[in-house]
Amino acid sequence: MTVLWLLTGASLVVAFVAWRQARTTARRLEQLSQMYWELKYQHGELRVQWQRGAGGQQAPPEPPAPTARSNDSFIPLTSLKR
């Protein structure tokens, strides 16, 4: 009976240590995630400042206009039933 209580106590201690480690890891992950997004934002800001300073006022390139294809046209379902 004593062995069971010792085993139960040891498992509770191990569970508590694992829980604390998980909380610490989650907190660290949150900090790293926040640091990543701040760094990404700062990188974008610095890139814009560099482009304005180095190359003058350059506008970002516009995406190409979509072209209409002949096979993308509308076909009514009634014409397909014939």
Summary of the structure (lengths in Angstrom):
residues: 82
radius of gyration: 30.7
end to end distance: 83.7
largest distance: 85.0
contacts: 123
relative contact order: 0.04
helix: 76%
strand: 0%
